[in-house]
Amino acid sequence: MENSQNKLTLEQAGAQLDALISRLENTALPLQESVEIYTKACKLLAYCMNEVKDYQKKAESVFETLAPYLNGEGDPNA
């Protein structure tokens, strides 16, 4: 979506996606502009979905690390 220095947060990307969808829903636009907005919205949606997948993987990793302790099987001092 953007280079690593200007990477959008999930919240920023979601807000931009929201604005684009509102624009498509509430504005009579020329076809070309509608297609451009739709294309950008699709890219933002894909970006958001990838970000969510990354967060999900991180959460799963944390859970896998903590699962033995949560189940009383691990030694927290180890």
MDAnalysis code that builds the backbone (N, CA, C; Angstrom):
import MDAnalysis as mda
import numpy as np

u = mda.Universe.empty(234, n_residues=78, atom_resindex=np.repeat(np.arange(78), 3), trajectory=True)
u.add_TopologyAttr("name", ["N", "CA", "C"] * 78)
u.add_TopologyAttr("resid", np.arange(1, 79))
u.add_TopologyAttr("resname", ["MET", "GLU", "ASN", "SER", "GLN", "ASN", "LYS", "LEU", "THR", "LEU", "GLU", "GLN", "ALA", "GLY", "ALA", "GLN", "LEU", "ASP", "ALA", "LEU", "ILE", "SER", "ARG", "LEU", "GLU", "ASN", "THR", "ALA", "LEU", "PRO", "LEU", "GLN", "GLU", "SER", "VAL", "GLU", "ILE", "TYR", "THR", "LYS", "ALA", "CYS", "LYS", "LEU", "LEU", "ALA", "TYR", "CYS", "MET", "ASN", "GLU", "VAL", "LYS", "ASP", "TYR", "GLN", "LYS", "LYS", "ALA", "GLU", "SER", "VAL", "PHE", "GLU", "THR", "LEU", "ALA", "PRO", "TYR", "LEU", "ASN", "GLY", "GLU", "GLY", "ASP", "PRO", "ASN", "ALA"])
u.atoms.positions = np.array([
    [0.827, -1.182, 0.000],
    [0.000, 0.000, 0.000],
    [0.868, 1.241, 0.000],
    [1.609, 1.433, 1.048],
    [2.521, 2.573, 1.135],
    [3.893, 2.025, 1.479],
    [4.941, 2.853, 1.319],
    [6.244, 2.364, 1.703],
    [6.328, 2.257, 3.214],
    [7.341, 1.553, 3.717],
    [7.400, 1.235, 5.138],
    [7.487, 2.476, 6.024],
    [8.052, 3.566, 5.528],
    [8.154, 4.786, 6.328],
    [6.796, 5.461, 6.492],
    [5.931, 5.316, 5.517],
    [4.627, 5.968, 5.541],
    [3.500, 4.963, 5.716],
    [3.797, 3.849, 6.340],
    [2.809, 2.787, 6.496],
    [1.613, 3.285, 7.300],
    [0.440, 3.026, 6.759],
    [-0.791, 3.400, 7.446],
    [-1.042, 2.451, 8.610],
    [-1.632, 2.987, 9.658],
    [-2.111, 2.105, 10.707],
    [-3.413, 1.484, 10.210],
    [-3.819, 0.433, 10.869],
    [-5.090, -0.203, 10.515],
    [-6.232, 0.803, 10.666],
    [-6.164, 1.604, 11.711],
    [-7.208, 2.594, 11.953],
    [-7.246, 3.653, 10.855],
    [-6.070, 4.105, 10.419],
    [-6.018, 5.104, 9.348],
    [-6.558, 4.534, 8.037],
    [-6.156, 3.316, 7.730],
    [-6.621, 2.676, 6.500],
    [-8.134, 2.474, 6.552],
    [-8.640, 2.076, 7.720],
    [-10.081, 1.894, 7.874],
    [-10.843, 3.191, 7.692],
    [-10.300, 4.266, 8.234],
    [-10.941, 5.575, 8.092],
    [-10.954, 6.017, 6.624],
    [-9.846, 5.799, 5.930],
    [-9.796, 6.152, 4.507],
    [-10.779, 5.306, 3.709],
    [-10.853, 4.032, 4.039],
    [-11.791, 3.141, 3.363],
    [-13.226, 3.600, 3.599],
    [-13.528, 3.952, 4.822],
    [-14.854, 4.466, 5.162],
    [-15.198, 5.701, 4.334],
    [-14.251, 6.611, 4.237],
    [-14.479, 7.850, 3.478],
    [-14.724, 7.551, 1.995],
    [-13.961, 6.611, 1.447],
    [-14.138, 6.259, 0.032],
    [-15.500, 5.618, -0.202],
    [-15.914, 4.742, 0.699],
    [-17.216, 4.089, 0.556],
    [-18.332, 5.124, 0.642],
    [-18.221, 6.052, 1.582],
    [-19.225, 7.118, 1.706],
    [-19.305, 7.939, 0.431],
    [-18.151, 8.211, -0.113],
    [-18.109, 9.003, -1.352],
    [-18.811, 8.273, -2.490],
    [-18.564, 6.967, -2.584],
    [-19.222, 6.187, -3.635],
    [-20.727, 6.095, -3.411],
    [-21.139, 5.977, -2.163],
    [-22.560, 5.821, -1.854],
    [-23.342, 7.120, -1.962],
    [-22.713, 8.236, -1.648],
    [-23.451, 9.490, -1.486],
    [-23.186, 10.537, -2.548],
    [-22.424, 10.192, -3.557],
    [-22.054, 11.185, -4.558],
    [-22.284, 10.638, -5.955],
    [-22.849, 11.466, -6.814],
    [-22.977, 11.098, -8.222],
    [-21.648, 11.430, -8.897],
    [-20.892, 10.407, -9.205],
    [-19.554, 10.595, -9.776],
    [-19.506, 10.089, -11.205],
    [-18.615, 10.672, -12.006],
    [-18.387, 10.109, -13.331],
    [-17.859, 8.674, -13.190],
    [-18.137, 7.851, -14.177],
    [-17.760, 6.444, -14.125],
    [-16.263, 6.261, -13.863],
    [-15.431, 6.997, -14.558],
    [-13.979, 6.854, -14.400],
    [-13.549, 7.124, -12.953],
    [-14.086, 8.178, -12.365],
    [-13.739, 8.508, -10.980],
    [-14.249, 7.433, -10.023],
    [-15.446, 6.919, -10.303],
    [-15.991, 5.836, -9.473],
    [-15.101, 4.606, -9.512],
    [-14.624, 4.278, -10.683],
    [-13.738, 3.109, -10.837],
    [-12.425, 3.340, -10.088],
    [-11.884, 4.538, -10.178],
    [-10.639, 4.850, -9.464],
    [-10.833, 4.746, -7.949],
    [-11.931, 5.277, -7.451],
    [-12.212, 5.210, -6.012],
    [-12.432, 3.757, -5.594],
    [-13.182, 3.019, -6.404],
    [-13.432, 1.611, -6.103],
    [-12.124, 0.827, -6.060],
    [-11.237, 1.074, -6.995],
    [-9.944, 0.387, -7.036],
    [-9.121, 0.710, -5.795],
    [-9.087, 1.974, -5.422],
    [-8.352, 2.362, -4.217],
    [-8.967, 1.717, -2.980],
    [-10.298, 1.675, -2.917],
    [-10.987, 1.053, -1.783],
    [-10.651, -0.438, -1.698],
    [-10.589, -1.110, -2.832],
    [-10.240, -2.538, -2.844],
    [-8.819, -2.752, -2.334],
    [-7.906, -1.883, -2.712],
    [-6.529, -1.985, -2.232],
    [-6.452, -1.743, -0.730],
    [-7.197, -0.759, -0.249],
    [-7.229, -0.493, 1.187],
    [-7.840, -1.662, 1.954],
    [-8.888, -2.248, 1.404],
    [-9.517, -3.398, 2.051],
    [-8.535, -4.565, 2.137],
    [-7.813, -4.827, 1.061],
    [-6.816, -5.900, 1.074],
    [-5.735, -5.613, 2.112],
    [-5.308, -4.369, 2.189],
    [-4.312, -3.966, 3.180],
    [-4.837, -4.213, 4.592],
    [-6.074, -3.804, 4.851],
    [-6.682, -3.995, 6.174],
    [-6.776, -5.476, 6.513],
    [-7.176, -6.269, 5.562],
    [-7.304, -7.705, 5.805],
    [-5.943, -8.326, 6.124],
    [-4.903, -7.900, 5.436],
    [-3.559, -8.398, 5.718],
    [-3.080, -7.963, 7.098],
    [-3.387, -6.731, 7.466],
    [-3.012, -6.247, 8.797],
    [-3.714, -7.057, 9.880],
    [-4.995, -7.323, 9.682],
    [-5.748, -8.112, 10.654],
    [-5.154, -9.518, 10.763],
    [-4.789, -10.110, 9.627],
    [-4.162, -11.443, 9.650],
    [-2.854, -11.403, 10.441],
    [-2.063, -10.361, 10.240],
    [-0.801, -10.227, 10.970],
    [-1.045, -10.126, 12.477],
    [-2.031, -9.315, 12.866],
    [-2.358, -9.189, 14.289],
    [-2.867, -10.511, 14.850],
    [-3.636, -11.230, 14.049],
    [-4.152, -12.517, 14.488],
    [-3.001, -13.506, 14.717],
    [-2.031, -13.519, 13.801],
    [-0.867, -14.401, 13.967],
    [-0.088, -14.051, 15.229],
    [0.083, -12.758, 15.480],
    [0.792, -12.329, 16.686],
    [0.041, -12.765, 17.938],
    [-1.277, -12.607, 17.935],
    [-2.083, -12.997, 19.088],
    [-2.021, -14.503, 19.305],
    [-2.063, -15.265, 18.228],
    [-1.975, -16.719, 18.338],
    [-0.619, -17.131, 18.897],
    [0.421, -16.456, 18.464],
    [1.765, -16.752, 18.954],
    [1.873, -16.483, 20.451],
    [1.314, -15.361, 20.891],
    [1.331, -15.030, 22.320],
    [0.536, -16.075, 23.092],
    [-0.618, -16.441, 22.575],
    [-1.436, -17.433, 23.262],
    [-0.697, -18.768, 23.362],
    [-0.055, -19.199, 22.269],
    [0.687, -20.464, 22.294],
    [1.805, -20.424, 23.332],
    [2.441, -19.279, 23.470],
    [3.503, -19.125, 24.455],
    [2.946, -19.180, 25.874],
    [1.801, -18.579, 26.076],
    [1.215, -18.496, 27.417],
    [0.327, -19.675, 27.774],
    [-0.118, -20.458, 26.811],
    [-1.065, -21.547, 27.060],
    [-0.635, -22.479, 28.186],
    [0.622, -22.933, 28.227],
    [0.997, -23.828, 29.328],
    [0.823, -23.172, 30.699],
    [1.114, -21.905, 30.804],
    [0.969, -21.194, 32.076],
    [-0.503, -21.002, 32.436],
    [-1.305, -20.721, 31.407],
    [-2.725, -20.543, 31.648],
    [-3.404, -21.849, 32.061],
    [-2.847, -22.962, 31.602],
    [-3.394, -24.276, 31.931],
    [-2.750, -24.866, 33.198],
    [-1.861, -24.098, 33.833],
    [-1.211, -24.565, 35.056],
    [-0.132, -25.596, 34.809],
    [0.344, -25.714, 33.574],
    [1.344, -26.727, 33.236],
    [2.756, -26.171, 33.195],
    [2.916, -24.873, 33.050],
    [4.237, -24.292, 32.885],
    [4.775, -23.724, 34.177],
    [6.082, -23.568, 34.200],
    [6.742, -22.958, 35.355],
    [7.044, -21.503, 34.997],
    [6.365, -20.560, 35.598],
    [6.584, -19.150, 35.247],
    [7.983, -18.665, 35.589],
    [8.732, -19.411, 36.381],
    [10.099, -19.015, 36.748],
    [11.132, -19.573, 35.796],
    [10.709, -20.384, 34.828],
    [11.667, -21.014, 33.913],
    [12.124, -20.065, 32.853],
])
